[in-house]
Structure formats: C-alpha cells, structure tokens
Amino acid sequence: MSTQAGATTGRGTGRRGRTTARTRKVAALLTAAAAMGTLTALPAWAAEGAPLPAYAFDPSAQRIAGAASSADAKPLEPGRTYRDTLKKGGKVYYRLNLDTARNTYVSAVAVPKPGGKAAYGDGIRIAIQDGSGVECGYQEVNFGSGEYVRPLTGYARRIVHPDVSGCQEAGTYYVIVERESDATSTPDDWELELQHVTEPLLKQNGPDKLPDSWPSGTPAPLAVESRKRQGGNGFHDAVSLDKGEWRADIRPGQTLFWRVPVDWGQQLFATAELGSSAAGDELVGDALALGLDNPARGFVDLQTVSYTGKPATAALDPQRPVDHKNRSAYDNGTNGMRFAGWYYLTATLSPEIAEEYGDQALPLILRVDVTGEKKPGPGYAGDAGVFQVTADDRKAAASGATGAETATDPTMVAVAAGGLGLGTVLLVGLGVWTLLARRAAR
C-alpha cells in the first residue's frame, strides 16, 4: 500500500516537474521573441534621461590585481577571462607561463565610466615581454580626436615561428597594460576585461608572402529589408549577425556590440548609418564611431563620421580576405584579419549628440556583407578553438543569439530563425499556459 502510494506520488511530482519545465520553456520563447526585436516598444534605457546600460562583463571573469612590478605579477591562464581596475597613469603586470606549442594572444578591454572626457591620444597600450624585457608584440589603441570615452580594445601576441627573432623560448613572459591619460582627462578608474587565448601552430609552415592583388572593391548594396537586431552591451553578450541590413536604436554615449562569423577566404564589409533627426542641424564631429575587432579581440579598424541631423554613414575600410598569411603585414587592418572566427562590430554614439539633438535614442542601420567562398583552413596542428567557424556559429548568426549555447537550443532557434511575431508567440504562450494550468489543477 505504501509502495503504491509512493508510486502515485512520484507520478504526480513528475507531472508538476514537467509542467514547470514547459512553463519555463514558454517563458524562454517570450524572452527570445523580445530579444529578437519583435516588440514594438523601445526598451526602458532608450527613454530620454534614463541610465545607459552598463558594459556587460563576462560573469565568469575572475578578479585579479595587476602588479606594479613583474616580480609580483600573477598568472593569466589560457582560456580564462579576468577583471581588474586600471588607475589614471597606471601600469600593471601579469605573468604568462608559455610553451613552444601554441601562439598566445592576450586582450584588454578598457571600460571608462560613461560621460567621461578624454584628450587626444588618451588610451591604453598592451604588450607581451619575455624575461629579458624584449617585446614580443604590442598594440596601442586610443580615442583618437574624439573628446568622449568609450570601451577600448587591444591585444598583444607572442608568435612561435622559425622566422621570428626573439620570444621563442618556453618560460615566463609578462603582459603589461599601460594607461595614457592627459592631465585634463577625467581621472576615474577604468575597469579592465582581460582574456588569454591560444592558437595552435601549423602542421607545416608555408610561404607568408601576400598576393599583390586582392578584391578591394566594395560589393553592391544588398537589396533586402531592414530587420531589428539590437546590439549587446559588451563582447560577452554581442549579438550575432549574418549578411543583411539590421536596425537598432542607440542613445548618445552608448556603445553597441555585434559579432559576425567570417571564415577562411571570406571578406567582411560593414557600414553604420545614423538616421536623420528633426531636432536641429548643428554639426557634431566624430558623432558616430564604427569599430572592428578580430576573434582574439585585437583592434582592426575604426571609422567615424560627423552628424548634422541628416543621415550620416561610417564605413569600415575594405580588408583583405581572412588568411593566415595576413599576419606577415605590419598594418593593423591586414594583420588583424589573420584567422577565422567571430569578428566584432561596435557602434558608439557621441554624448555630444544629446546636447544638440536631445538624449533620446536615434535609429541606426547596420549593413553587413560577407563575401567570398569558404576556403580550407591553414592546417592547424591541433584544435582551432575560437579560430574557426562552426555549424553552431552559423545558426547563431542566423538566429541572433549571443552565444553558441543559446543557438543550439532548438526552442530558442525556432523563435529566432523562424521569424515568429510577438503576437503569435503571446497567443501560443497564453494557450499553453492555460492548458498546463488546467492539467496541473487536475
């Protein structure tokens, strides 16, 4: 008798568990629909005077304290993300324990507090050095001529190759992150997001000479309708895109993040058009900044455009097709297109727009094109990790997911890729909820 009662109780508990799971799935459907832009109302942050969304740090990032001396530097492990704070004029060290089997990339995203002022040349420098102080690779990024702050991204690299002199031994290396700030700049601390990734060597090294000619012409505009795909607030929640015309809303002082999968042999073209405003015709210099960073979060390109209340477009420079040989070039543009994977697009609207045109969100149209046929990879001697484009990446780009873990969930992909309207999802959701509630009551 007690066994039968226990079995009955077990079946009842199972039904409630399944009901809860299904209800959560419906909630996920509605969340996905909203994330895909099927809502017609603007989000709360888009309202005039509302606080801007904060930069979306990776929640798995480990807190670390950069040292003032290399002797006290703490290690950065490969495949990990870290957070630190960089003071004005600060210079911090971290340690790397490197072998000779893989290339190393360490990136730093500097996140100033919104609304801060910057002088010409303010920015960060990130470098990797060996134990003798020899620099293996560095990158300097700054705000340029703009007087406002935004997230800055750069990386340092250590490459293992027979034609490279220095930094070829296994052992201890150091990452140095320095902040350059003028005396008149805002003195607030900057938050840092650090990431350490590695790249396998090639099974066989080939010629590194780049072809003299390459398709540098801009492709014809895509004849497609705009679709809503609001950008994320950081690299961690960057919204996936494939080729197409994408509509978003951006507030003065805000930076939006997207990511696009670009495979070996393919080229990425992107423009960002800021919509017109009826609020005036005052000139705002460097009003819109469109940036490009590679899969290791290395800086590739940044273009700005002024604004006078009329439509204004910032266009990235044409870059060479993704090729392992691109790393033999010295310029950031070519050198940065050195591996396949997720390339990141950022759009920043100057806070000065609020002074001249109001603080409400302005419409932004992002036009993205990926051209060229996929080519075989360079022949890595190991797992390519983030330096490849997978089937899940393609699904994420089609659905607008912010990560492969979301893109592979059938329910979320069905909502995103299927193009269900919010009204349809709401009706289905309410019907399912009613049905489940009745069953649960019985």
N, C-alpha and C positions, 0 to 999 in steps of 0.2 A: 504493500500500500504506500509506504513511504517512498519506495523506488518509483512507482508510477507518478506520485505527486511531484517528485523531483524532476522526472522527465517532462511532465506537463509544464512545470515552472521553467524548465530550461527552454522549451519551445517558445513559451511566451516571451522570455527575455530575449531570445533570438529575434523574434518579430520586432520588438521595440528597438533592438540594436540596428536591424536593417532599416526600420523606419527612420531612425535618427540619421543613419548614413545617407539614405536617399534625400532626406530633407537638407542635409549639408550639401549634397551634390546640386540640388536645385539652387541653393544659395550661391554655390560656386558658379552656376550658369548665369545668374543675375549679375554677379560681380564681374564675370568675364564680359558680359554684354556691355556693362558700363565702361569697363576698361577699353573696349574696342571703339568707344565713341558713339554708341547708338543712342546715348542720352542727348537730348536737345539742349538741356540747360547747362550753363557753364559751371565748372566746379567752384567751390567756395573761394579758393585762392584767387580766382580770376576777377572777383569783385574789387572795385576801386577801394584802396586803403587797407585791404586785407593783407595779413602777413604772407610773404612769399614762402613756398615750400622750402624746407632745408635740404641741403645736399644729402643724397641717400648713400650713406656709407654702407659697406658690406657688413652685415650684422655679425658675421663670423670673424671679423678682423680682431686680432689680438693687440692689446695695448702694449706699447714698447716705448722706452725712453732712450732717445738718441743720446750718445755720449759726447762730451766736449773734447775727448781725446780718443784716438784709435785704440789706446791701451785698455780703455774701459768699454769698448764697443760690444754690444750684444748681437747675437747672430740672427740673421734672417734665413728661415728655412725655405727651400724651394716648394712651390705650390701653395704658399701661405700668403695671407693678406694681413697687414698690420696698420695700426693707427698711432700717430704721435702728434706733438704740437711743436711748431716752429716759431720762435720769437723773432721780433724785428732785428735784423742784422745777425740772426742766428746761423750757426754752422754745426751740424751734428754728424756723428759717425755711427755706422752699423757694420757688423762683421759678416763675411761670407766664407764658407768652407767649400772650396771648389775642387773638382777633379778635372780630368782632361777628356772626359767622355761626352760632354754636352756644352753648348753655348749658354750663356747666362744673361738675363735681362732683369733689371730692377727698375720699376717705375715709381714715380711720386706724383700724386695729385695734391696740389696745394689749394686749400679751400679757405679764402679770406671770408670774414664776416660780410654779409651783403651791405651795400651802401658805403663802403669804404672808398677813400681816394687813393690814387696811385700816380706816381710821377713817371715820366718817360724812362723806360729801361727797367722799371721795377719787375722783379720776377724771381725765379729760382734757377739754380744750377745743380745738376746731379751728375756724379761721376763715380766710376769704379777705379780703384787703385790697387796695385799689389803691395806687398810688404815693404818695398823699397821706395814707395811714393810715385812709381811710374803709372801714369794714367792709361787705362785700357780703352776707355770710351766715355764720352760725356755728352750732355745736351743742355743747352740753355734755352729757357722759354720765358717770355715776359709779356706784359700787357701792351707793348708797342706804344703807339701815340695816344691810345685811349686813356682817359683820366679816371676810369672806373675799374673796380676789381671784378674778377670772375674766377672760376676754377681754372688752374693752370696744370698742364700735364706734360711730363717729360720722362725720358728713361736713359739709363746708362747700360752699356753692354760690355761683355767680355767674350771675345770670339776665339775659338780654338781652331787654328788653321796653319798649315806649314808656311804660308807666305806672309803671316803676320809676325811682326817682331815685337817681343815683349809680352808679358802676361800669358805665357804658355805653360807655366808650371802648375802642378797641383799644389794647393796650400791655402793659406789665409789671405783673403782680399778684404777691401773695405769699400763701403758705399758712403759717399759724402754728399749731403744735401745742404746747400747754402741759400740763404735768402738775401736778395739785394733790394734795399728799400731806401728811398730818398728821405732826408730829414723831414720833409714836408708831408710825407705819406702817412696814412692812418697807421698808428702804432699797434693795432690789435694783433694778437697771436693768430697764426694761421694753422688750421688743422691739416694734418697730412694723412693720406691714404697710400701706403706702400704695398707693392706687390712684387714677388720674386717668382719668375717663371724661367723654365729652361727649355732648350731646343736641341734635339738630337743632331749629331753630326751626320754627314753624308756617308753612304757606303763607299763612294768613290768620288773624290774631288774632280771637277771638270773645269773647262775654261771659264773664266769670270768676265770676259770681255762682253760688254753690252753691244747690241746691234746699233748701228748708226741711225737707222730709220725706224720709226715706230708710229702707230696710228695716233697722232696727237690732235686730230680734228675733233670738235665737239659733235656728238651724234645729233640727228634730227630730233626735235621735241617729241615726246610721247603723246599720242592722241588718246588720252584717257581722261576720265573724270576724277576729280579730287575725292579722296576718301579720308575720313577722320582717323588720325592716329597720333594722339597727344604724346609728346616725348616724356621720358623719365626725368628723374632729378639727380642722377649720378650714373657712373659706369655700371654699378650693380643692378639697377633697375632700368637700364637703357632699353627702349622699346625697339623690337625687331622690325626691319623693313625689307622689302624686296623692291624691284624696279616699279616705279609708279609715281603718281602725284599725290602727296599727302598733306592734309590740312591739320593745323594745330593752332592753339592760342597761346600767346606769350605776353607776359607782363614786363614793364620796364624793370631792369635789374635782374631778370630771370635768365637762367641757362637751362636749356632742354637737351636731353641726350637720346640718341638713337644708335642702332647698330645694324650693319649691312654685311651679309656673308659675301666675300669675294674670293673666288678660287684661283688656283694657279692659271695664268694666262689671261685672266679677266681684268677689265678696267672699270674703275668706279668714277662716275660723273655725278655731281650734285650741285644744285643751286637752291637758295633760300630767298623767297620773295616776301617782303613785308607789305601787307595790304595798305591801301590808302586810308587817310583819316580826314574827316570833315572839320576837325578841331583847329586847324591852322595851317600855316605854310612856312614855319620857321625852320631854318637849317640846323640839323643836329649831325655833327661829324661823327664818323665811325659808329653810326647808330646800331647797325646790326653786324655781328661777327659770326661767320660760319667757319667752323674748325673741323679738322680731320686728324684722327689718331689711329695708329695701327693696332693689331691684335695684342701686342705687348704693351700697349698704352704709350707708345712713342709718338711724339709730335711729328706730323707730316706736313700740314698746310693750314693756313688761316687767312681768310679774306674778309674785308669789311666793306661796308657801303654806307654812304650818308643818306639822310632822310629829310624830305621837305613836305611831308604829308601826302605825296604821290607814291605810287608803287615803286619800290626800290629792291634791286636784286643783287645779292652777293653770290659769286660763282667760284667754286674751287678751281685751281689751275688743273688742266689735264695732266694726269700722271701716267707713267709707263704701266703696261700690264704687270700684274704680280709675277715676280720672277726671283728665284734665289740669287741670280747674278746681280740684281739691283743693289745688293749690299756693297758692291765694289765702287759705287758712286759716292761722291762727297756731299752732294746737296741733300737736305732733309727729305725733299719730295721724292726723289728716286730711291734713295737709300731706305726710306721708310716703307716702300712697297716691296718688302723683302720676303714676305711669307703670306700664305693663305690664312683665312680665318675671318673673325668678326672685325670689321673696321667701324670705328665710332665717329658719328657726326654730332657736332654740338652747335647750337644756335644761342647766342646771347644778345639780349636787347638792352641798350644803354639806359641807365636810370634817368639820364637827362631827358629822355622822351616824356617822362611824367611831368617835368616842368613845363614843357611846351605843348603837350597834347593830352595831358591827363594820365592818371595812373591805371586806367582800365586796360584790359588785355586787348592786343591787336591781333588781327588774323595773320597767320604765317603759312605759306605754301612751300613745301619742300619737294623738289623734283629730283628723283633718284633714278639713275640708269646704270646698269651693269652690263657691259658689252663683252663680246669675245667668247669663244668656246673654251670650256674647261680643258686644261691640259694635264698630263701626268705630273705628279709631284717630282721633286728633285732626287728622290731616292734616299730617304732618311734611314739611318741605321737603328731605328727604334720608333716607338710610338710618337707621333707628331704632336699629341696633346692638343693645345689650343690652336696650333698652327695647321689647321685643316678645316674643311667644310664638310659636315656630315649630313646624312639624310634628316636627322633631327633638327639641324640648323636650318635646313630648307623649310621644314614645317614651321619652325618658329618664325621665320621671315614672312611666311605666307599668313600666319595667324596673328602676328603682332605680339607674340609672347615676349616676356622679359627674360626667359631662360629656357634651356633645353628641358629642364624638369617639368615646366609647365606645358611646353609644346608637345611633349609625349603623352600627356593625359588626354585620352580620347574625348572626354566630355568638354574640356576647355577648347580643344582644337575644333570640335564640331560647332561650337558657338562662334569662335573667331573666324575660322576659314569658311564656314557655311553662310556667313552674312545674315544671320537671323536678326530681325529687327527687335528692338526692345519690347515693343508691344506684343509681338508673338511670344517672346520669352516670358513676359509677365503673365500672359494668359495661360501658357503651358505650366508655368511655375505655380500659379494660383490653383489651377486644376489639380496638379499633382499634390500640392499641399492639402487641398480639401480631401482628396481621395485617401491620402495617407492618414490624415487626422481621423476620418471615419473608421478606417481599418484599425487604427490604434485604439479607438474607443471601444470597438467590438472585442 
